[in-house]
C-alpha cells in the first residue's frame, strides 16, 4: 500500500562518506532594500558633523551638527539625543532635540518628544505630554515669513487706548 519515502538512505557510496573538503558557502542573498524605506541610524551610534540628503531619515542615536533633508521626512527616534540645526520637509520628534527646527510642511512632537529651541513651519502637531521650550512660528502656506514688526512704544499704546475710551464714552 503506502511506502515510506527513503529520505535517509544515501543514493551512492560516495554520498555516505564524510567530505574532506567543505562545501563552498554561498553568501546569503541580500534582502532587497525598498526604495521607500528610510535610512536609519540606530541607538548606540554617535555622529558629529553634517548630514544632507533628499530621502527620509530616522535617527535614533546621538547627533551634533547640521541636518538638511531637502524633500524627505526627518524622524528623531525615541532614544535619540540631537543637538542640531534641522531643516526638512517634515520633522517628527519622538526623542530629544536641542536646536533650531525648520520644516517646510509640518513639525510633529510626539508625547515622548522634547524640543528645546525655536521652530519654524507651516503646520504643527504637539501631542499631550510633549515638552516644548522655545518659540514656534507657524506660517500660512502662501504667505512667506514676515519680518518682525517694529515695537510700538508703551506710551503710544496708552494714548490710543485713552482716545478710544474717550470716544466710546462721548458716544453714550
C-alpha positions in Angstrom: 0.0 0.0 0.0 1.8 3.1 1.3 5.6 3.1 1.3 7.8 5.3 3.4 10.0 7.7 1.4 13.6 6.7 1.5 14.9 10.1 2.6 17.6 9.0 5.0 19.3 6.4 2.7 22.3 7.6 0.7 21.9 7.1 -3.0 25.5 6.0 -3.5 28.5 5.0 -1.5 30.2 8.4 -2.2 27.3 10.2 -0.6 27.7 8.2 2.6 31.4 9.2 3.1 32.1 12.5 5.0 33.6 15.1 2.8 37.1 16.2 3.5 36.5 19.5 1.6 33.7 21.6 3.0 31.1 22.6 0.5 31.6 26.2 -0.7 29.4 28.6 1.1 27.4 30.9 -1.0 26.8 34.3 0.5 23.3 34.8 1.8 21.2 36.6 -0.7 20.9 40.2 0.3 17.3 41.1 1.1 16.1 43.6 -1.4 16.0 47.1 0.1 12.9 49.0 -0.7 13.4 52.4 -2.3 10.7 53.7 0.1 12.4 52.6 3.3 14.0 55.4 5.2 17.7 55.4 6.0 18.1 54.6 9.7 20.8 55.4 12.3 20.2 53.2 15.3 20.7 53.7 19.1 24.3 53.5 20.2 25.7 55.4 17.2 27.2 58.9 17.7 27.7 61.3 14.9 29.2 64.8 14.8 29.1 66.8 11.6 26.7 67.5 8.8 24.1 65.2 7.2 22.2 66.1 4.0 20.0 64.3 1.5 16.7 64.1 -0.3 15.2 61.0 1.2 13.6 60.1 4.6 16.0 59.6 7.6 15.3 58.1 11.0 18.0 58.9 13.6 17.7 57.1 17.0 21.3 57.7 18.2 23.2 60.8 19.2 24.0 63.6 16.8 25.6 67.0 16.9 25.8 69.4 13.9 23.5 70.2 10.9 20.9 68.1 9.2 19.3 69.1 5.9 16.8 66.6 4.4 15.5 68.6 1.4 12.5 66.6 0.3 12.1 64.0 3.0 10.9 63.3 6.5 13.4 63.5 9.3 12.4 61.4 12.3 14.0 61.8 15.7 13.7 58.3 17.3 12.6 57.8 20.9 16.2 57.1 22.1 17.7 60.0 20.2 19.6 62.9 21.7 20.2 65.6 19.0 21.9 68.9 19.2 21.5 70.4 15.8 20.1 72.8 13.3 17.5 70.7 11.4 15.8 71.5 8.0 13.4 69.1 6.3 10.1 68.9 4.5 8.6 67.3 7.7 10.2 66.8 11.1 8.9 64.2 13.6 10.2 64.3 17.2 9.9 61.3 19.4 13.2 61.8 21.4 15.1 64.9 22.5 16.2 67.8 20.3 18.1 70.9 21.2 18.4 73.4 18.4 16.5 75.0 15.6 13.8 73.2 13.5 12.7 74.4 10.1 10.1 72.3 8.4 8.5 73.4 5.0 5.3 71.5 5.8 5.0 70.3 9.4 6.6 69.6 12.7 5.1 66.8 14.9 6.2 66.4 18.5 5.0 63.1 20.0 4.2 62.6 23.6 7.7 61.3 24.2 9.3 64.2 22.4 11.3 67.1 24.0 12.2 70.2 21.9 14.4 73.0 23.3 14.8 75.7 20.8 12.9 77.6 18.1 10.9 76.1 15.3 9.5 77.5 12.0 6.9 75.6 10.0 3.6 75.8 8.2 1.9 73.2 10.4 2.5 71.9 13.9 1.2 68.9 15.9 2.1 68.7 19.6 0.8 65.6 21.5 -0.3 65.7 25.1 2.8 65.1 27.3 5.3 66.6 24.8 7.7 69.2 26.1 8.4 72.4 24.1 10.7 75.1 25.4 11.2 77.8 22.8 9.4 79.8 20.1 7.2 78.3 17.4 6.4 80.3 14.2 3.6 78.9 12.1 3.2 80.4 8.7 0.3 80.1 6.2 1.0 78.1 3.0 1.0 81.0 0.6 2.5 83.6 3.0 6.3 84.0 3.2 7.8 84.6 6.6 7.0 88.1 7.8 9.8 90.4 9.1 9.4 91.3 12.7 7.1 94.3 13.3 8.7 97.3 14.9 7.8 97.6 18.6 5.2 100.2 19.4 6.3 102.3 22.4 4.2 101.7 25.5 3.2 105.4 25.8 1.8 105.3 22.2 -0.4 102.2 23.1 -1.7 104.1 26.1 -2.6 107.2 24.0 -4.5 105.0 21.5 -6.4 103.2 24.4 -7.2 106.5 26.1 -8.5 108.1 22.9 -10.6 105.1 22.1 -12.1 105.1 25.6 -13.0 108.9 25.4 -14.7 108.3 22.0 -16.7 105.5 23.4 -17.7 107.5 26.5 -18.8 110.5 24.4 -20.9 108.3 22.1 -23.1 107.3 25.1 
